[in-house]
Amino acid sequence: MNLEEKFNILVNKMNFGHYDEVIFETNYLIKKFPKQEALYNLLALTYQAKGEYDKSIDLLNDALKRSKNNTNFLNNIGLGYYRKKDYIKAEAYFNKVLELNPRFINTINNLAGLYNEINNTNESERLYLKALGINDNVLETNYNYATFLQNVGRYTEAEKYYRKTLDINKDFTKADKSLAMLKKYKKGDKYISSLEEKIKNKNLSRANIKDLSFALGKIYEDIGEYKKSFEYIKMANDIKKQLTKFDINNEIKFFTKIKNFHENTKIKNFQITENKKKIIFILGMPRTGTSLVEQIISSHDKVYGSGELPFLDQYFRKYLENFEEQQNIEADLTKFKENYLTIIEKMTSSDVVTDKAPLNFRWIGLIKLIFPNAIIIHCKRDPLENSWSIYKNDFEGGMLFSNNAQDIASYYNIYLNLMSYWKSTFNKDIYDLNYEDLINNPRAKLEK
């Protein structure tokens, strides 16, 4: 077997999630073929798939010593920082690549995605269109641009690019799932029978079947065939639970750690000055109306809606997991605050900004410490309706408790327990907003 054949086998193993095998075998091949740059990129991307971003970045920085301006290495270092949510460093690496090669499509896509995440939609769209102008048959560009269009509410255009994605690769089932979510379907739609036929393909991966099952579950709910809908939704969630190997006990322990951190450290004595920007944190369980609340609030001309910013979760979770008593908490949190505000400044000059990442409810104590003038809106919903809405939706990149009814119930209980704890400490700083009241009279509730 030649090197190319071995490399292709390793790529397939990585795509199916056999990361440890890929890492072991690629390290062995690098020792035999130290000049093969594709092996370094494969190993780096495998580390990133495992969440070991620093290992990926260190590997590629070492490789750069032998190939200073290697655009693949630079792009993948940028990608490592991007996935770490270190947007400032990621942007710098992506821009360096584009200085060397302005038509490097992978980097144009990555930078467009970065700008989309920080809500710089104009620059994001400009880059997607630039990439399409270079080559309009790249799957990732068409799919990413379709997702962008869907997020900004341009559904007809989004459908066009999702369908173009499927023209390029009919088995790219993420596009099928997105098409299913894009509109309400009616009985007899030809797309339903095409999905039913596609899901019978025995060569599909479990991830493909998961995507198609979520799609069919949503469509059958649209047309009132609720038994079929539930069967597909359950199938999708069961597969995702198997793929992620999520253990709710880890979340239960982590929530305890959050409370212990606040009870056993001296953070209450720190003096961190108020910032000029006022941040409105809209939080709670997923599917409780956080998007609608942000939409209404940001309709005011002095408020900028920044969407679901990932920074608090990315930083605070890692910080608490690795916390040691000798750390300088004030310096650490001040540095984080400066980085957070730097990114906000790149997004908007508005003095009032919203952050609607729902699971920020876990960080209320730290939010009130580093952003003392922040407004916190806690969105609530009927528990049963909320749980079903969570279960039937496929959340990208997190919320792994959503794939099992018992996990959702357990997570809901620790959420209630933590919110009770925050309310006992910050009651006057937390405004509760019921989803049902919001739907019935949205502006009156928010004006209150």
Secondary structure, DSSP 4 states (H G I P E B T S, - for coil): --HHHHHHHHHHHHHTT-HHHHHHHHHHHHHH-TT-HHHHHHHHHHHHHTT-HHHHHHHHHHHHTTSTT-HHHHHHHHHHHHHTT-HHHHHHHHHHHHHH-TT-HHHHHHHHHHHHHTT-HHHHHHHHHHHHHH-TT-HHHHHHHHHHHHHTT-HHHHHHHHHHHHHH-TT-HHHHHHHHHHS---TT-HHHHHHHHHTT-TT--HHHHHHHHHHHHHHHHHTT-HHHHHHHHHHHHHHHHHHHT--HHHHHHHHHHHHHHHHHS-GGG---PPPSSEEEEEEESTTSSHHHHHHHHTTSTTEEE-----HHHHHHHHHHHT--TTS-HHHHHHHHHHHHHHHHHHH---SEEEE--GGGGGGHHHHHHH-TT-EEEEEE--HHHHHHHHHTS--TTS-GGGG-HHHHHHHHHHHHHHHHHHHHHHGGGEEEEEHHHHHHSHHHHHH-
